[in-house]
Amino acid sequence: MSHPQSFFHHTTLTPGSLLHRRRATVSKTTLHTQLKRLRETGRYDCFKLQWHEIYADKSMWPVPFHLFWDSDIAKWIEGACY
C-alpha cells in the first residue's frame, strides 16, 4: 500500500506549512465568525425547541416550512473538532 492510513492523533502539521497556517486561521477567526453568525440567525438556539415565526407562514401549506438548523450546528461542531 503506497499511502497507508494513520490515526488522527498521529497526524502533525509542520509549523509554517500551508495546512498549519490554514488551521490556525480557522481556529482564530473562522470558527468564531461562524459561531457568531449561528447565534445571530437563531440557529444556535435550535435545541430550545420553542415556537419560531416561520411556523406561522401558511404559504407552503399543507407542507410547512422545515427548519433543519440542528444540522447547521452539527456541521459547525464537526468542523470545530478538527
C-alpha positions as CSV (number, residue, x, y, z in Angstrom):
1,M,0.0,0.0,0.0
2,S,1.6,3.3,-1.1
3,H,-0.4,5.5,1.3
4,P,-1.2,3.6,4.5
5,Q,-3.8,5.1,6.8
6,S,-2.8,6.7,10.0
7,F,-4.6,7.6,13.2
8,F,-5.7,11.2,13.5
9,H,-3.7,11.7,16.8
10,H,-0.6,10.6,14.9
11,T,-1.0,13.4,12.4
12,T,1.2,16.5,12.7
13,L,1.2,19.8,10.8
14,T,4.6,21.3,10.3
15,P,4.7,24.9,11.7
16,G,4.6,27.4,8.8
17,S,3.2,24.9,6.3
18,L,0.1,25.7,4.3
19,L,-2.1,23.4,6.3
20,H,-0.8,24.6,9.6
21,R,-1.4,28.3,8.7
22,R,-4.9,27.4,7.4
23,R,-5.8,25.5,10.6
24,A,-4.6,28.5,12.6
25,T,-6.8,30.9,10.6
26,V,-9.8,28.6,11.1
27,S,-9.3,28.3,14.8
28,K,-8.6,32.0,15.4
29,T,-11.1,33.6,13.1
30,T,-13.4,31.3,11.0
31,L,-14.9,29.3,13.9
32,H,-15.7,32.4,15.9
33,T,-17.2,34.2,13.0
34,Q,-19.4,31.2,12.1
35,L,-20.5,30.8,15.7
36,K,-21.4,34.5,15.8
37,R,-23.5,34.1,12.7
38,L,-25.2,30.9,14.1
39,R,-26.2,32.9,17.1
40,E,-27.3,36.0,15.1
41,T,-29.6,33.9,12.9
42,G,-31.1,31.9,15.7
43,R,-29.7,28.6,14.6
44,Y,-27.7,28.3,17.8
45,D,-30.9,28.2,19.8
46,C,-32.5,25.4,17.7
47,F,-32.4,22.9,20.5
48,K,-34.6,25.1,22.8
49,L,-37.5,23.7,20.8
50,Q,-39.5,26.9,21.0
51,W,-42.0,28.5,18.6
52,H,-40.5,30.2,15.6
53,E,-42.4,32.8,13.5
54,I,-41.7,30.8,10.3
55,Y,-44.2,28.2,11.5
56,A,-47.0,30.7,11.1
57,D,-46.3,31.0,7.4
58,K,-49.0,29.0,5.6
59,S,-47.8,29.8,2.0
60,M,-46.4,26.2,1.7
61,W,-49.5,24.6,3.3
62,P,-50.2,21.6,3.7
63,V,-46.4,21.0,3.9
64,P,-45.0,23.6,6.3
65,F,-41.5,25.1,6.2
66,H,-38.9,22.9,7.9
67,L,-36.1,24.2,10.0
68,F,-33.1,21.9,9.8
69,W,-30.9,24.2,11.9
70,D,-29.7,21.3,14.0
71,S,-27.7,20.1,11.1
72,D,-26.1,23.5,10.8
73,I,-24.9,23.2,14.4
74,A,-23.8,19.7,13.9
75,K,-21.7,20.7,10.9
76,W,-20.1,23.5,12.9
77,I,-19.3,21.2,15.8
78,E,-17.7,18.7,13.4
79,G,-15.5,21.4,11.8
80,A,-14.6,22.8,15.3
81,C,-13.4,19.3,16.4
82,Y,-10.7,19.2,13.7
